[in-house]
Amino acid sequence: QVQLVESGGGLVQAGGSLRLSCAASGSIFSINAMGWYRQAPGKQRELVASIFRSGTTNYADSVKGRFTISRDNAKNTVYLQMNSLKPEDTAVYYCSSFNGYWGQGTQVTVSS
């Protein structure tokens, strides 16, 4: 079992920044990679960024150059630093361990 708890969402103006956190607990040895997804109203959930145990990262084209995924192994926490936010980034953001576990989601709202 893996538990994932997100935090850091909120309301921000366009051009602003937010940092999301995802704290993992439980059988974290089973986690090879973690990622952040988002789901906007009426749209499918999409993968925003991922980070592997090796440190390799991947990003959706829509966030490249603006978002940065990172991790703190000592704290078992993955972060998503979001800069230059746009109204189209508004969504519920979910943390996932890619082996079937999800966080509860955190709302990010970007006003124009």
N, C-alpha and C positions, 0 to 999 in steps of 0.2 A: 504494500500500500504506500502511496505517495500522496502527501497533502501539499497543495499549492495555494498560497494566500497572496493575492495582489493588493497593492496599495498605490496611492499617488495620483489617481485620476482627479479631474476637476474641471472647472470652467476657466478658459484663458482666451485672451483676444488673439486674433490672427497676428502672426509674427512672433508670438510668445513661445515659451518653453515649458515643458513638464517632464518629470522623471517618474517613470513607473518602476515599481519594485515587485518582485515575485520571490517569496521566501518558500523554500522547499523543505519538507521534513518527511520522516519515515524512511522507506527503502530507497534512499537517494543513490545508492551504489548502482542501482539498475538503470539510472538515467544516463544515456549517452549524449543526448542533445536536448536543448530546450528552445522554445520559441514563443513569440508573441503573435497572436492572431487578433483580428478586429472584425467586428460585424456592425455595419451601419443599418439603420431601419430599411427594410425591404430589399436588402442585399445579402449575398452569400458571405459566409465567413471567409476571410482571406488571410494568408500567412504574410506577416509584415516583416519579420526578421527571425533568424535562428542562429544559435551558437552551439557548436559541437564541443565535445570534451577536448578535442585537439586545439580548440581555439578558433577554428574556422568559422567565419560568419557569412551569412547571406542575407540579402535584403530584397524586398519588392522594389521594382523600378520606381514606383510612386513615392518612395521614401528615401531612396539613395541620396546621400549627401546631406540629409536632414536628421535622420534617426541613427542612433548608435546603440547596439546591443552589447552588453558586457556582463561579466559575472564576478562575484566574489566567492571563491571556493570556501574560504574560512567561514563565511556567513551562510553558505548554501543559498545564495540569493543571485537572481538574474535581474538586470536592470534594462530599461529601455529609455534612453535619453532622447527626447523629441524636441527638436528645435525648428524654428521657422514654421510653426504650425499654421495649417490652412483650414478653412471651414470644412473642406472635404475630408479632413482627418477625424472629424467627429464620428465617434463609434463607441461601442463597448469593446474594451481591449481584454483579451484573455491570455493567460499564461498556460503553456502546455509543455508536458515532458515528452511528448511524442511516443509514449508507450501507454497511452490510454487515459492519462490523468490531466485534468483541467482545473484551473482556478475558477473562482466564482464570477470573475469579470469586474472591471472597473470602468466607469463612464468617463470618457473624455469629450468635452464639448468645446469647440473653437468658434468663437463669435466673430463675425465680420465687422 
